[in-house]
Amino acid sequence: MRRWVLAGGLAVLVGAALVLVATGNTDVRYTADNDSTVPMWARWIPVAVGIVLVRVTPWRHERTADGTADRRQAWILLALAVAFAVLLKLFGLGLFEVLKVLLLLLAPLAVFRWLGGKPTRAWPTAVRWAPALPVAAFLVLSYVGPLAAPVPARPNLGTVDLVLVIISVFLINSVLEEVFYRRWLQTRWEQLLGPWPAILISSIAWAVWHVALQGRGELGIDLASVLVNQGAQGLFLGYLWSRYRRMWPLITVHGAINALPVFLSLG
């Protein structure tokens, strides 16, 4: 099964890129705040550099087994991820926060309490600041220089409102999503299939719900767009988690993806 999942996941991402090339839709949206786009390859280069740096950096410990695999938890968490994407598309963004808290936080906690066990108890320990170089490289390439996306318009919000929005977005998007998709979902599939099949599963599951957020109404093109954008970024986030088992790099990268364009617009 491991090889089939690995081959299937790669085929999904490569196929999405080919669909965009064949249809002439190679510019993808990088934010839900407006319709601005960037070339899809501009999203890949920071990811590729970040993955290479994670691979070659010497400041890490070799991975060890992450406790006892729990197939039930793995499949239930994947079903919750699929349900979140489908329901969000069907019912729209009006239920975004409710669905996210219900399906990505409360339901998993109930599952863990019901099934018991601690399948992630044997995490390896990496040097705390080892991920700093790949994280810094990804952020610099993404937001400085020729690959940087255009700075969006300044938000029409007061200072207090803007700060509250940034904090709430950080908690419900960056923190909650990384806990669910990487710490919970990816880890449990790693226990069953190994690192890269699990990284692909979590990356694709994380990418597809963005159709409801950034889609333009053509489902096939919308799916392909989020797979080559968020799907590729998910590979970097997943590899960071797989190698280091530290949450701060994931939250830093994810938080910057969401909030840094807003900060840049304030300059």
PyMOL commands that set and color helices and strands:
alter all, ss='L'
color gray80, all
select helices_A, chain A and resi 2-23+40-56+71-91+93-115+132-143+159-193+195-208+211-214+219-244+247-265
alter helices_A, ss='H'
color red, helices_A
select strands_A, chain A and resi 27-29+37-39
alter strands_A, ss='S'
color yellow, strands_A
deselect
rebuild
show_as cartoon
